[in-house]
Amino acid sequence: VQLVESGGGEVQPGGSLRLSCAASGFTFSTARMNWVRQPPGKGFEWVSEINSGGETTRYASSVKGRFTVSRDNAKNTLYLQMNSLKPEDTAKYYCAPRSTRSGDYGDRYYFSSLSLEYDYWGVGTQVTVSS
């Protein structure tokens, strides 16, 4: 399994970024996919989930209305469109397929280690929101 996140960078408050996650080594089209993030010096925060077909999405309350998750199963790629970025969005962003250990994500969900929630994840891409 390989997951490669890209698209991060430094942006001013109010700006936008689009993250991508290229997946291989598993049947991407049947996997519920997640985005999570880790702010500097903190634990992990679940950000968003999308079902296998892309019809159902869920978001943490901290990003709802600003972020949009999508997927292209033909390209085995997951996306996260991030608009109206805030300094508190600064974090390393990871993509991961849901596992049997993944929690029942509500409006907010925090955890200390990716291995508590997922079997596989990428190396992450850094997003920095700063003026």
Disulfide bonds with the S-S distance in Angstrom:
Cys21-Cys95 1.95
